[in-house]
Amino acid sequence: MALLTLEGVSVAYDQQYILKDFNLNVEKGSLISLLGPSGCGKTTTLRLIAGFLEAKEGRFTLNGVDYTRVPVNKRNFGFVFQSYALFPHLSVYDNVAFGLRLRKVSGAELDRRVRKMLDTVSLSGFEKRFPKELSGGQRQRVAIARALVIEPDLLLFDEPLSNLDANLRVNMRVEIRRIQQELGITTVYVSHDQEECFSISDQVAIMNKGIIEQLDRPATIFKYPKTEFIARFIGFNNFISFDERQERSDEVELKVKSYTFIAAKSPGKGEQKGKKGAIRPEDVIIGSTEEIGQGPNRVAGRVKVSTFLGRSYQYVVETDLGDFTVNKEMEAPYSNGSEIRLLFPSEKLVLVE
């Protein structure tokens, strides 16, 4: 049973709907990420759950209790902001203790909970420091400790790592996942960074124009996007629009111009209804005519652009079906103008709507 449920929720600003008939279920103890481009409605969803916004229509329940009209100060939720939102004049200890003092917790119980939480976020010994004396990652951990020390029913993150440099973001997302799993707290996490979301989440909801286009495990979305929007958003650069489609027991046969393609069916792919094929650059096989051979899923082409990426080369290949981007690790790269052949493996070709 879901701990958190949004049912038929609609939110509008000046008659402009950001969410319309929106639905979401979050299981107890899980971390779900809301992922999508700017303006897709992910932050609006988080602010609605937090109580900063009120729905025009629909219902929000938590553990079976209707929270739709519960004011923000009555919701026992922990919120971690993008800007940390620490009090600059308070020490680390007092920042973390702030929510407990509002709840009239004092004395030994307050001290025990603050010190335990500082230990959980690896900040023991930093109690007397002030925010200006901390690094960005340390400030974010103080913000997380402050959100967790009140023992919230729900933990909410609003793009918490966007102000950190790349290396620190990687370290902090590991810390966030460790803390969330250690405490078993139900968490809703908002970000526009797909790698960040995929690395820490039990489930990811890909949002577009106020709706969830796909909600699934990160590995399933990464391999088998359902729509063209999701495929493009997560790095599928190559698309083929087919004219004909014929279902078979374990595969789909597709045709365009004089070419025949086969897309393998598998339990992981689910039901694929589209007539547009998508494939990642690293999944396309490039080689000579002799290496690739003849048959379905093969297209002749010419190297248009060659780019060195470090571990591999990236090629833009011109074909009868348009340009395709291909990545390949190799010692001696193809030069521009080289005649090559591409193979689109049937198990890697995903059909999207």
Secondary structure, 3 states (H helix, E strand, C coil): CEEEEEEEEEEEECCEEEEEEEEEEEECCCEEEEECCCCCCHHHHHHHHHCCCCCCEEEEEECCEECCCCCHHHCCEEEECCCCCCCCCCCHHHHHHHHHHHCCCCHHHHHHHHHHHHHHCCCCCCCCCCHHHCCHHHHHHHHHHHHHCCCCCEEEEECCCCCCCHHHHHHHHHHHHHHHHHHCCCEEEEECCHHHHHHHCCEEEEEECCEEEEEECHHHHHHCCCCHHHHHHCCCCEEEECCEEEECCCEEEEEECCEEEEEECCCCCCCCCCCEEEECHHHCEEECHHHHCCCCCEEEEEEEEEEECCCCEEEEEEECCEEEEEEECCCCCCCCCCEEEEECCCCCCEEEC
